[in-house]
Amino acid sequence: MFGFFRLHGNGCSYRKYYARLCQHHRARYGNLLAGAHSYEATLLYACAAEANLFKPEIIRERACCGLQPLANATAQPDATVAEYCCHAALLLLETKVADNIRDTTALRRTFWRAVHGLLSRQFKLTRQYFDGAAPGLLELIEQQIAQHHELERSGRTPALSLEYYASPTATCFGGLFAGLPKLVGRDEHIETFDRIGRALGAAIIGFDCAVDWRKDLRTGNFNPITTELQAINGFAFAGRKLQLLERTLGEHFGSTSPSAAAASIVRRQVADTAKPAMGRCSLADRAKFQWRTLPSFLHQVFRAVVLGRSEGVSLYCADPVSMCACASCYGGGRVATSAACGCCGESCCE
C-alpha cells in the first residue's frame, strides 16, 4: 500500500520536504505526472536532508509548493538527491501497477495495463537510471518480488508468519534507501538508511494485510491474515515497525526532527485505523486467541475480567499507539497493555 506514509493535515514541518520534492518531480516529469509523487520517496528525501547529504537550508518552511516551478532544478544543491528520490517514486509506482495487473479483476487489469503502457517510457528511463546509480538494486528487487510471490503460493496451506511475509518488501525498501548515501559517497549512513527502509517496508506490508484481509478473502487474493484477531495483530506489527522507525530516526537525526515527528504521527494514524477492529473483537475472542483449551480459556477470561490481569494476550488499550518492543510479549501476540510489560518492565501504552 504505497502512500502509507501520508500525514493527514499540514501542521508538521515535515511537509516542507514533500513540497520541495514535488517541485523537483514536476520539473523532471511535468504536472501530468505529479500524481506519481510518493510519500515514501519523501521520507527518503527527508532523511537525506537531515543526514546533511545536501545543505537543508535551501528548503523553505511551507506545507505545499502551490505548483510553483523550481528554476534550474538540475543545478540545485539537492539535485542529485532529488533525482534519486524522483526515480524511486517512479520505481514504486511501477511496482504498484504491476501488482495491480497481477491481483485485480479482468476489467481493472485492462485499466492498469493501459496505465503501464502510458508510463512505459518513464519506467524504462527509471530502470536505466538505477542501472547506473545503484548497480544491483533492480536485480535485488526482482529477486525479492519473486520470493514474495513464492511465499504467497506456498503460504496458502501452512500458517505464514507476518514477519516472514514482510521480509522481501522490507529488503527491497532497505536496498532502495541504502542506495542513496552510497550514491553520494556518504557510506557512513548506509546502514542507518537500510534500517529505516526495512522498518518502513515491513510496516507497509503489516498495515496493508490488516486493512485488506476482508477484501482479499472475497477476491481470493492471498493474505496471511484471515480473521479479525489476526488483523489486530497486523496493526500491532505495523505499529511496532513504525515505533522502530521512529526510534531510529530519533537516534540519528534527533528526537525532534521532522522525520521522527512524522513517523510518530503515522503510528498514531495506524492506531486510529485499528480501533474499529478492536471494538469488534470481544474480550472472550481475545483470550481464545492464545488459550486453546476450554479450562484455560475460562481461566483466562476470569483473570481478565475479575482480576484485571491477562497472560499471553493483553487487555487492549483504548489508544494502542505504542507496542511493546519485547520479543516475548510480541511473540505471544500482545498488542498493548495498560501495565508494564511482564518480562521487560517497559510501559507499553501511552
C-alpha positions in Angstrom: 0.0 0.0 0.0 2.2 2.8 -1.3 1.0 6.2 0.1 1.1 4.6 3.6 3.5 7.3 5.0 1.0 10.1 4.3 0.4 12.6 7.0 -3.2 13.8 7.5 -3.1 17.6 7.8 -0.4 20.2 7.2 0.7 21.0 10.7 4.0 19.1 10.7 7.2 20.8 9.4 7.9 17.5 7.6 5.6 18.8 4.8 8.3 21.2 3.6 10.2 18.1 2.3 7.1 16.9 0.4 6.7 20.4 -1.2 10.3 20.7 -2.2 10.5 17.2 -3.7 7.2 17.9 -5.5 8.8 20.8 -7.3 11.7 18.6 -8.4 9.2 15.9 -9.5 7.2 18.3 -11.6 10.4 19.9 -13.1 11.5 16.4 -14.2 8.2 14.8 -15.3 5.8 17.7 -15.7 2.5 18.4 -14.0 0.7 15.4 -15.6 2.9 13.0 -13.5 2.5 15.0 -10.3 0.3 12.2 -9.0 3.3 9.8 -9.1 4.9 11.9 -6.3 5.5 9.4 -3.5 5.2 9.8 0.3 7.7 7.1 0.8 10.2 8.8 -1.5 9.6 12.0 0.5 10.7 10.1 3.7 13.9 9.2 1.8 14.4 12.8 0.8 13.8 14.0 4.4 16.4 11.5 5.7 18.9 12.8 3.2 18.3 16.4 4.3 18.5 15.5 8.0 21.7 13.5 7.4 23.2 16.5 5.6 23.6 14.8 2.3 23.0 18.3 0.9 22.5 21.7 2.6 19.0 21.6 4.1 18.9 25.4 4.5 17.7 25.6 0.9 14.3 24.1 1.9 11.7 26.7 2.8 9.1 26.1 5.5 5.8 25.5 3.8 3.1 22.9 3.6 2.6 23.0 -0.2 4.6 24.1 -3.3 1.4 25.7 -4.8 2.5 24.3 -8.2 5.3 26.9 -8.3 8.1 26.0 -10.7 11.6 25.3 -9.5 14.1 27.3 -11.5 17.3 25.5 -12.7 16.2 22.3 -10.9 19.2 20.3 -12.2 21.6 22.9 -10.8 20.2 23.0 -7.3 22.3 21.7 -4.4 19.9 18.9 -3.7 19.6 17.9 -7.4 21.4 14.6 -7.1 19.4 13.5 -4.1 16.1 14.7 -5.6 16.8 12.9 -8.8 17.3 9.6 -7.0 14.1 10.2 -4.9 12.0 11.0 -8.0 13.2 7.9 -9.7 12.5 6.0 -6.5 8.9 7.2 -6.7 8.5 6.0 -10.3 10.0 2.6 -9.4 7.5 2.3 -6.5 4.7 3.2 -8.9 5.8 0.7 -11.5 5.8 -2.0 -8.7 2.3 -1.0 -7.6 1.0 -1.0 -11.2 2.5 -4.5 -11.8 1.0 -5.7 -8.6 -2.5 -4.4 -9.6 -2.2 -6.1 -13.0 -1.4 -9.4 -11.2 -4.0 -9.3 -8.5 -7.1 -7.4 -9.8 -10.2 -8.4 -11.8 -10.1 -8.7 -15.6 -11.6 -5.2 -16.2 -9.3 -3.5 -13.7 -6.4 -5.5 -15.1 -7.1 -4.0 -18.5 -7.1 -0.5 -17.0 -3.7 -1.0 -15.2 -2.2 -2.5 -18.3 -3.2 0.7 -20.2 -1.6 2.8 -17.4 1.6 0.7 -17.6 1.6 1.3 -21.4 1.3 5.1 -21.0 4.1 5.2 -18.5 6.3 2.6 -20.1 8.8 5.2 -21.4 9.3 6.8 -17.9 9.5 3.3 -16.3 12.3 2.4 -18.8 14.2 5.6 -18.1 13.9 4.9 -14.3 15.4 1.4 -14.8 18.2 2.8 -16.9 18.9 5.4 -14.1 19.1 2.8 -11.4 21.4 0.6 -13.5 23.9 3.4 -13.3 23.1 5.0 -9.9 22.5 1.8 -7.9 24.0 -1.2 -9.6 22.4 -4.4 -8.4 19.3 -2.8 -6.9 16.9 -3.8 -9.6 18.2 -7.4 -9.5 17.7 -7.4 -5.7 14.1 -6.0 -6.1 13.2 -8.6 -8.8 14.6 -11.4 -6.7 12.7 -10.3 -3.6 9.4 -9.8 -5.6 9.8 -13.3 -6.9 10.3 -14.6 -3.3 7.2 -12.7 -2.2 5.2 -14.3 -4.9 6.6 -17.7 -3.9 5.6 -17.1 -0.3 2.1 -16.4 -1.5 1.9 -19.6 -3.4 3.5 -21.8 -0.7 1.8 -19.9 2.2 -1.7 -20.9 1.3 -1.6 -24.2 3.2 0.6 -23.7 6.3 0.4 -20.7 8.6 2.7 -17.9 7.4 4.4 -15.5 9.8 3.7 -11.9 9.1 7.3 -11.0 9.9 8.5 -13.6 7.3 5.9 -12.5 4.8 7.0 -8.9 5.1 10.7 -9.7 4.7 11.0 -9.4 0.9 9.4 -6.0 0.9 11.5 -4.8 3.8 14.6 -5.9 2.0 13.6 -4.0 -1.1 13.0 -0.8 0.8 16.2 -1.3 2.7 18.2 -1.6 -0.6 16.4 1.4 -2.1 17.1 3.7 0.9 20.7 2.5 1.3 21.4 3.2 -2.3 21.2 7.0 -1.8 24.0 7.6 0.7 26.1 5.2 -1.3 25.5 7.2 -4.5 26.6 10.5 -2.9 29.7 8.9 -1.2 28.4 9.0 2.4 28.9 5.4 3.3 28.7 6.1 7.0 24.9 6.4 6.5 24.3 3.3 4.5 23.4 1.0 7.5 21.1 3.7 9.0 19.2 4.2 5.7 18.9 0.5 5.3 17.3 0.1 8.7 14.9 3.0 8.0 13.9 1.4 4.7 13.4 -2.0 6.2 11.2 -0.7 9.0 9.1 1.2 6.6 8.7 -1.7 4.1 7.7 -4.1 6.9 5.2 -1.6 8.3 3.6 -1.1 4.9 3.0 -4.9 4.5 1.6 -5.3 8.0 -0.8 -2.4 7.6 -1.8 -3.5 4.1 -2.6 -7.0 5.2 -4.6 -5.8 8.2 -6.7 -3.4 6.2 -7.3 -5.6 3.2 -7.9 -9.0 4.7 -11.7 -9.0 4.2 -11.4 -7.8 0.6 -8.7 -10.5 -0.1 -11.0 -13.2 1.3 -13.7 -12.1 -1.2 -11.4 -11.8 -4.2 -9.3 -14.9 -3.4 -6.0 -13.0 -3.2 -3.5 -14.3 -0.7 -3.3 -12.7 2.7 -1.7 -14.2 5.8 -4.4 -12.5 7.8 -7.8 -14.2 7.7 -9.5 -13.2 11.0 -10.3 -10.0 12.9 -7.9 -11.2 15.7 -5.1 -11.6 13.2 -5.9 -8.2 11.8 -5.4 -6.6 15.2 -2.0 -8.3 15.4 -1.3 -7.0 11.8 -2.0 -3.4 13.0 0.3 -4.1 16.0 3.0 -5.4 13.7 2.8 -2.2 11.7 2.8 -0.1 14.8 5.8 -1.9 16.2 7.8 -1.3 13.0 6.8 2.3 13.0 8.0 2.6 16.6 11.3 1.1 15.5 11.4 3.6 12.6 10.7 6.5 14.9 13.3 5.4 17.3 15.9 5.0 14.5 15.1 8.4 13.1 15.3 10.0 16.6 18.6 8.4 17.4 20.3 9.6 14.2 18.5 12.8 13.3 17.2 14.0 16.7 14.0 13.1 18.6 12.5 16.5 17.5 13.5 16.1 13.8 10.6 16.4 11.3 11.0 12.8 10.1 10.8 11.4 13.6 7.7 13.5 14.3 6.2 12.3 11.0 6.8 8.7 12.0 5.0 9.3 15.3 2.0 10.9 13.5 1.8 7.9 11.1 2.0 5.5 14.0 -1.0 7.2 15.7 -2.9 7.1 12.4 -2.4 3.4 12.3 -3.7 3.1 15.9 -6.8 5.1 14.9 -7.4 2.8 11.9 -7.1 -0.2 14.2 -9.7 1.0 16.7 -12.8 -0.3 14.8 -11.3 -3.8 14.5 -10.5 -3.8 18.2 -14.1 -2.7 19.0 -15.5 -5.6 17.0 -13.3 -8.1 18.8 -14.8 -9.3 22.1 -12.7 -10.0 25.2 -13.6 -13.6 25.1 -12.3 -13.8 21.5 -9.0 -12.1 22.5 -8.5 -14.6 25.2 -9.3 -17.5 22.9 -6.6 -16.3 20.5 -3.9 -17.7 22.8 -5.7 -20.2 25.0 -7.0 -23.1 23.0 -8.5 -25.5 25.6 -11.7 -24.8 27.4 -10.3 -24.8 31.0 -7.5 -22.5 30.1 -9.9 -20.3 28.1 -12.2 -19.9 31.1 -9.3 -19.3 33.4 -8.0 -16.5 31.1 -11.4 -14.8 31.0 -11.7 -15.0 34.8 -8.2 -13.4 35.3 -9.0 -10.7 32.7 -12.5 -9.8 33.9 -12.3 -10.4 37.7 -8.6 -9.8 38.5 -7.8 -7.4 35.7 -4.9 -9.4 34.5 -4.0 -11.2 31.3 -1.3 -13.5 30.2 -0.3 -14.2 26.6 -3.0 -11.7 25.3 -3.4 -8.3 26.7 -6.4 -6.2 27.6 -6.1 -3.9 24.7 -5.6 -0.2 25.4 -8.3 2.2 24.1 -5.5 4.0 22.3 -2.8 1.4 21.3 -0.4 3.9 19.9 2.6 2.0 21.3 3.5 -1.6 21.0 5.9 -3.3 23.5 9.2 -3.9 21.8 9.9 -7.0 24.0 10.2 -10.1 21.7 8.5 -12.3 24.3 5.4 -10.1 24.5 5.2 -9.6 20.8 5.8 -13.2 20.0 2.9 -14.0 22.3 0.5 -11.8 20.3 0.5 -8.9 22.7 -0.6 -5.6 21.2 -0.6 -3.1 24.1 -1.3 -3.1 27.8 -2.1 -0.5 30.4 0.5 -2.1 32.7 4.2 -2.5 32.3 5.5 -5.5 30.3 5.7 -8.6 32.5 9.1 -9.7 31.2 11.0 -6.5 30.3 9.2 -3.9 32.6 8.6 -1.5 29.7 5.4 0.5 29.7 3.6 -0.5 26.6 0.8 2.1 26.5 1.0 5.8 26.4 
